[in-house]
Amino acid sequence: MLYLEFPNKSHELGGTKITIGIIEKNTRLKEWYLQNGFVHVGNHEYAHLPFVVGYMEMEVW
């Protein structure tokens, strides 16, 4: 799976973490990321968006 290559490539390029934003109410997607090493770090409501954005992070190795 291509997704599994991103942490290694990010580390090779000097990165220390990956941060993503998702639609907070999409619990299926959120659970998938949690099961694959991401941690939920918060959310934010933007006036121009009709949904709350959830932020997730993963430390890279």
N, C-alpha and C positions, 0 to 999 in steps of 0.2 A: 504494500500500500504506500503510495507516494507520501501521504501525510506523515508516515513514520520516519521519513528521511529529513523532514524539515528541522527537527531539533539538532541533528548532527551537523547539517549544513550551516545552520545559524551559529552554532558553536565554532565551526571552522572559520567563519567570517568574523569572529570576535564577539558574538552576541552572548548575553547571559540569561535572557528570558524572552518568551514569546507572549505578547498580549493580544487578545482578540476581543471583539465586541459582537454580541449576539442579541437577538430579540429575547428579552428576559422571559416572556411567557412561553417560549418554545422549550418546554421541559424535556422533550425527547432529545433535542440537540444538546441542551445543557447537561443532561445526564451522560450523553455520549462523551462529551469533552471531559467531564469529571472522571469517568471510567478510564480515560486515556491520559491521565496525568495532569490535567488542568485544575486550578483552584479558583473558585468564584471569589473575586476581590471587591465587588461592589456593583452598583448600577447608577444610572443617571437618566433623568428625564429631560429631553431636549424639546424646546417649544416647537421646532419645525418638523418633528417626527411624531407619528401617531402611535408610537410604542415606546416602552422603556428599554434602554440599552443596558445589557448586563455585560460586565467586564470579567474576563477570565485570564489567568496567567499560568505559564509553565516555565520552570527553571530549565535551562538547557545544559547539557553535559558535554 
